[in-house]
Amino acid sequence: MMTLDTYLASDGAKSLTALAAEIAISKGRLSQLRHSIDWPPDLALKVESATSGAINASSISKIIAAAREAPAQGAAA
C-alpha cells in the first residue's frame, strides 16, 4: 500500500507543492494527509488521478475501498 509519504519518497514522484496545486488544495492540507490512510473520498480520487494510479484511492480512503468492493447494483447474476 502506498501512502502519500511513500509516494513522495519514490523516484520520479511529483513534489508535495506540485501535487497540491494539481488537486487544488493547500500544501498545508496535503501535508496533514501525508501519513493518513483515511482520506476524504474526493481527495483520494484526485490524488489517484494526479499520480496516475501510483497511489490507489482504495488504499487511502475506507469509503472508496468499500464502494469498489460492493457488488454493482443491477448486475446480472
mmCIF file of the C-alpha atoms, coordinates in Angstrom:
data_MODEL
# 
_entry.id   MODEL 
# 
loop_
_atom_site.group_PDB 
_atom_site.id 
_atom_site.type_symbol 
_atom_site.label_atom_id 
_atom_site.label_alt_id 
_atom_site.label_comp_id 
_atom_site.label_asym_id 
_atom_site.label_entity_id 
_atom_site.label_seq_id 
_atom_site.pdbx_PDB_ins_code 
_atom_site.Cartn_x 
_atom_site.Cartn_y 
_atom_site.Cartn_z 
_atom_site.occupancy 
_atom_site.B_iso_or_equiv 
_atom_site.pdbx_formal_charge 
_atom_site.auth_seq_id 
_atom_site.auth_comp_id 
_atom_site.auth_asym_id 
_atom_site.auth_atom_id 
_atom_site.pdbx_PDB_model_num 
ATOM 1  C CA . MET A 1 1  ? 0.000   0.000   0.000   1.00 0.00 ? 1  MET A CA 1 
ATOM 2  C CA . MET A 1 2  ? 1.405   3.337   -0.999  1.00 0.00 ? 2  MET A CA 1 
ATOM 3  C CA . THR A 1 3  ? 0.678   6.368   1.144   1.00 0.00 ? 3  THR A CA 1 
ATOM 4  C CA . LEU A 1 4  ? 1.420   9.910   0.112   1.00 0.00 ? 4  LEU A CA 1 
ATOM 5  C CA . ASP A 1 5  ? 4.571   9.761   2.214   1.00 0.00 ? 5  ASP A CA 1 
ATOM 6  C CA . THR A 1 6  ? 5.908   6.681   0.402   1.00 0.00 ? 6  THR A CA 1 
ATOM 7  C CA . TYR A 1 7  ? 4.916   8.171   -2.955  1.00 0.00 ? 7  TYR A CA 1 
ATOM 8  C CA . LEU A 1 8  ? 6.808   11.388  -2.261  1.00 0.00 ? 8  LEU A CA 1 
ATOM 9  C CA . ALA A 1 9  ? 9.920   9.381   -1.380  1.00 0.00 ? 9  ALA A CA 1 
ATOM 10 C CA . SER A 1 10 ? 9.807   7.408   -4.634  1.00 0.00 ? 10 SER A CA 1 
ATOM 11 C CA . ASP A 1 11 ? 11.858  8.223   -7.722  1.00 0.00 ? 11 ASP A CA 1 
ATOM 12 C CA . GLY A 1 12 ? 10.063  10.427  -10.217 1.00 0.00 ? 12 GLY A CA 1 
ATOM 13 C CA . ALA A 1 13 ? 7.335   11.495  -7.797  1.00 0.00 ? 13 ALA A CA 1 
ATOM 14 C CA . LYS A 1 14 ? 5.755   14.914  -8.056  1.00 0.00 ? 14 LYS A CA 1 
ATOM 15 C CA . SER A 1 15 ? 6.599   17.288  -5.237  1.00 0.00 ? 15 SER A CA 1 
ATOM 16 C CA . LEU A 1 16 ? 4.142   17.997  -2.433  1.00 0.00 ? 16 LEU A CA 1 
ATOM 17 C CA . THR A 1 17 ? 3.755   21.537  -3.777  1.00 0.00 ? 17 THR A CA 1 
ATOM 18 C CA . ALA A 1 18 ? 3.085   20.395  -7.347  1.00 0.00 ? 18 ALA A CA 1 
ATOM 19 C CA . LEU A 1 19 ? 0.647   17.723  -6.243  1.00 0.00 ? 19 LEU A CA 1 
ATOM 20 C CA . ALA A 1 20 ? -1.241  20.152  -4.007  1.00 0.00 ? 20 ALA A CA 1 
ATOM 21 C CA . ALA A 1 21 ? -1.573  22.601  -6.883  1.00 0.00 ? 21 ALA A CA 1 
ATOM 22 C CA . GLU A 1 22 ? -2.752  19.871  -9.252  1.00 0.00 ? 22 GLU A CA 1 
ATOM 23 C CA . ILE A 1 23 ? -5.532  18.690  -6.947  1.00 0.00 ? 23 ILE A CA 1 
ATOM 24 C CA . ALA A 1 24 ? -6.413  22.242  -5.884  1.00 0.00 ? 24 ALA A CA 1 
ATOM 25 C CA . ILE A 1 25 ? -5.800  22.073  -2.138  1.00 0.00 ? 25 ILE A CA 1 
ATOM 26 C CA . SER A 1 26 ? -3.296  23.850  0.062   1.00 0.00 ? 26 SER A CA 1 
ATOM 27 C CA . LYS A 1 27 ? 0.131   22.392  0.619   1.00 0.00 ? 27 LYS A CA 1 
ATOM 28 C CA . GLY A 1 28 ? -0.618  22.501  4.366   1.00 0.00 ? 28 GLY A CA 1 
ATOM 29 C CA . ARG A 1 29 ? -3.754  20.355  3.990   1.00 0.00 ? 29 ARG A CA 1 
ATOM 30 C CA . LEU A 1 30 ? -1.931  17.855  1.818   1.00 0.00 ? 30 LEU A CA 1 
ATOM 31 C CA . SER A 1 31 ? 0.864   17.742  4.375   1.00 0.00 ? 31 SER A CA 1 
ATOM 32 C CA . GLN A 1 32 ? -1.715  16.915  7.067   1.00 0.00 ? 32 GLN A CA 1 
ATOM 33 C CA . LEU A 1 33 ? -2.816  13.918  4.998   1.00 0.00 ? 33 LEU A CA 1 
ATOM 34 C CA . ARG A 1 34 ? 0.726   12.782  4.245   1.00 0.00 ? 34 ARG A CA 1 
ATOM 35 C CA . HIS A 1 35 ? 0.688   9.773   6.608   1.00 0.00 ? 35 HIS A CA 1 
ATOM 36 C CA . SER A 1 36 ? -3.068  9.230   6.697   1.00 0.00 ? 36 SER A CA 1 
ATOM 37 C CA . ILE A 1 37 ? -4.889  6.162   5.419   1.00 0.00 ? 37 ILE A CA 1 
ATOM 38 C CA . ASP A 1 38 ? -8.355  7.654   5.904   1.00 0.00 ? 38 ASP A CA 1 
ATOM 39 C CA . TRP A 1 39 ? -8.647  10.432  3.337   1.00 0.00 ? 39 TRP A CA 1 
ATOM 40 C CA . PRO A 1 40 ? -11.834 12.164  2.257   1.00 0.00 ? 40 PRO A CA 1 
ATOM 41 C CA . PRO A 1 41 ? -13.052 10.242  -0.813  1.00 0.00 ? 41 PRO A CA 1 
ATOM 42 C CA . ASP A 1 42 ? -12.945 13.206  -3.197  1.00 0.00 ? 42 ASP A CA 1 
ATOM 43 C CA . LEU A 1 43 ? -9.307  13.934  -2.385  1.00 0.00 ? 43 LEU A CA 1 
ATOM 44 C CA . ALA A 1 44 ? -8.346  10.265  -2.573  1.00 0.00 ? 44 ALA A CA 1 
ATOM 45 C CA . LEU A 1 45 ? -9.747  10.051  -6.103  1.00 0.00 ? 45 LEU A CA 1 
ATOM 46 C CA . LYS A 1 46 ? -7.983  13.274  -7.127  1.00 0.00 ? 46 LYS A CA 1 
ATOM 47 C CA . VAL A 1 47 ? -4.643  12.004  -5.792  1.00 0.00 ? 47 VAL A CA 1 
ATOM 48 C CA . GLU A 1 48 ? -5.110  8.666   -7.549  1.00 0.00 ? 48 GLU A CA 1 
ATOM 49 C CA . SER A 1 49 ? -5.659  10.504  -10.816 1.00 0.00 ? 49 SER A CA 1 
ATOM 50 C CA . ALA A 1 50 ? -2.830  13.005  -10.275 1.00 0.00 ? 50 ALA A CA 1 
ATOM 51 C CA . THR A 1 51 ? -0.356  10.209  -9.523  1.00 0.00 ? 51 THR A CA 1 
ATOM 52 C CA . SER A 1 52 ? -1.530  8.082   -12.461 1.00 0.00 ? 52 SER A CA 1 
ATOM 53 C CA . GLY A 1 53 ? -2.631  5.388   -10.040 1.00 0.00 ? 53 GLY A CA 1 
ATOM 54 C CA . ALA A 1 54 ? 0.618   5.184   -8.089  1.00 0.00 ? 54 ALA A CA 1 
ATOM 55 C CA . ILE A 1 55 ? -1.472  5.967   -5.017  1.00 0.00 ? 55 ILE A CA 1 
ATOM 56 C CA . ASN A 1 56 ? -4.611  3.839   -5.140  1.00 0.00 ? 56 ASN A CA 1 
ATOM 57 C CA . ALA A 1 57 ? -7.632  5.702   -3.733  1.00 0.00 ? 57 ALA A CA 1 
ATOM 58 C CA . SER A 1 58 ? -8.867  2.448   -2.175  1.00 0.00 ? 58 SER A CA 1 
ATOM 59 C CA . SER A 1 59 ? -5.741  2.201   -0.063  1.00 0.00 ? 59 SER A CA 1 
ATOM 60 C CA . ILE A 1 60 ? -6.093  5.692   1.422   1.00 0.00 ? 60 ILE A CA 1 
ATOM 61 C CA . SER A 1 61 ? -9.889  6.012   1.747   1.00 0.00 ? 61 SER A CA 1 
ATOM 62 C CA . LYS A 1 62 ? -12.072 3.466   3.530   1.00 0.00 ? 62 LYS A CA 1 
ATOM 63 C CA . ILE A 1 63 ? -15.126 4.815   1.731   1.00 0.00 ? 63 ILE A CA 1 
ATOM 64 C CA . ILE A 1 64 ? -13.573 4.333   -1.718  1.00 0.00 ? 64 ILE A CA 1 
ATOM 65 C CA . ALA A 1 65 ? -12.392 0.843   -0.749  1.00 0.00 ? 65 ALA A CA 1 
ATOM 66 C CA . ALA A 1 66 ? -15.884 -0.132  0.410   1.00 0.00 ? 66 ALA A CA 1 
ATOM 67 C CA . ALA A 1 67 ? -17.509 1.307   -2.716  1.00 0.00 ? 67 ALA A CA 1 
ATOM 68 C CA . ARG A 1 68 ? -15.139 -0.560  -5.012  1.00 0.00 ? 68 ARG A CA 1 
ATOM 69 C CA . GLU A 1 69 ? -15.719 -3.831  -3.150  1.00 0.00 ? 69 GLU A CA 1 
ATOM 70 C CA . ALA A 1 70 ? -19.513 -3.533  -3.185  1.00 0.00 ? 70 ALA A CA 1 
ATOM 71 C CA . PRO A 1 71 ? -21.286 -5.523  -5.903  1.00 0.00 ? 71 PRO A CA 1 
ATOM 72 C CA . ALA A 1 72 ? -22.610 -3.352  -8.700  1.00 0.00 ? 72 ALA A CA 1 
ATOM 73 C CA . GLN A 1 73 ? -26.305 -2.510  -8.425  1.00 0.00 ? 73 GLN A CA 1 
ATOM 74 C CA . GLY A 1 74 ? -28.373 -4.323  -11.017 1.00 0.00 ? 74 GLY A CA 1 
ATOM 75 C CA . ALA A 1 75 ? -25.509 -6.558  -12.110 1.00 0.00 ? 75 ALA A CA 1 
ATOM 76 C CA . ALA A 1 76 ? -26.559 -9.804  -13.765 1.00 0.00 ? 76 ALA A CA 1 
ATOM 77 C CA . ALA A 1 77 ? -26.117 -12.802 -11.533 1.00 0.00 ? 77 ALA A CA 1 
# 
